[in-house]
Amino acid sequence: MPLLLPSVYYESHAFTVRYDLERSLGMAVWRGKLTGADLQEALLICAYVMDKYRLTRWLADDRKMKAFSEEDRNWVEEHVVPAYLAGPLRRMAFLPSEDEKQVEAIEHLIQRAGDLDDLTLKSFQDEEEALRWLMQEF
């Protein structure tokens, strides 16, 4: 059964952002392909929610996310990765995409990010296992 957090911040046909203040947990569920300005807006919404609610845990459900272009990947690397690293996040779990090219793109971004300071990233095949890991003490 999919995890549903109590508060919805944003919902569209392509993705949803939810959060749970009590658990300091946010979640983005991706459904399909976003490109250019739509992808940028979606990722900036995620960064905004992380920062606004001072969330320390994040679950990225990328299972239905499609690969983004090299141009989009470069934008993410330049704008999103630094925002996530500068924010309150301490743990980020991924449910990897079914699209192998997207999995490769995420792995590339993680490698390019280098030293993640206090942020720990981990991929999971099982949502419940990801949630258990996210909720452990830091």
Rosetta blueprint (number, residue, H / E / L):
1 M L
2 P L
3 L L
4 L L
5 L L
6 P L
7 S E
8 V E
9 Y E
10 Y E
11 E E
12 S L
13 H L
14 A L
15 F E
16 T E
17 V E
18 R E
19 Y E
20 D E
21 L L
22 E L
23 R L
24 S L
25 L E
26 G E
27 M E
28 A E
29 V E
30 W E
31 R E
32 G E
33 K L
34 L L
35 T L
36 G H
37 A H
38 D H
39 L H
40 Q H
41 E H
42 A H
43 L H
44 L H
45 I H
46 C H
47 A H
48 Y H
49 V H
50 M H
51 D H
52 K H
53 Y L
54 R L
55 L L
56 T L
57 R E
58 W E
59 L E
60 A E
61 D E
62 D E
63 R E
64 K E
65 M E
66 K L
67 A L
68 F L
69 S L
70 E H
71 E H
72 D H
73 R H
74 N H
75 W H
76 V H
77 E H
78 E H
79 H H
80 V H
81 V H
82 P H
83 A H
84 Y H
85 L H
86 A H
87 G L
88 P L
89 L L
90 R L
91 R E
92 M E
93 A E
94 F E
95 L E
96 P L
97 S L
98 E L
99 D L
100 E H
101 K H
102 Q H
103 V H
104 E H
105 A H
106 I H
107 E H
108 H H
109 L H
110 I H
111 Q H
112 R H
113 A H
114 G L
115 D L
116 L L
117 D L
118 D L
119 L L
120 T E
121 L E
122 K E
123 S E
124 F L
125 Q L
126 D L
127 E H
128 E H
129 E H
130 A H
131 L H
132 R H
133 W H
134 L H
135 M L
136 Q L
137 E L
138 F L
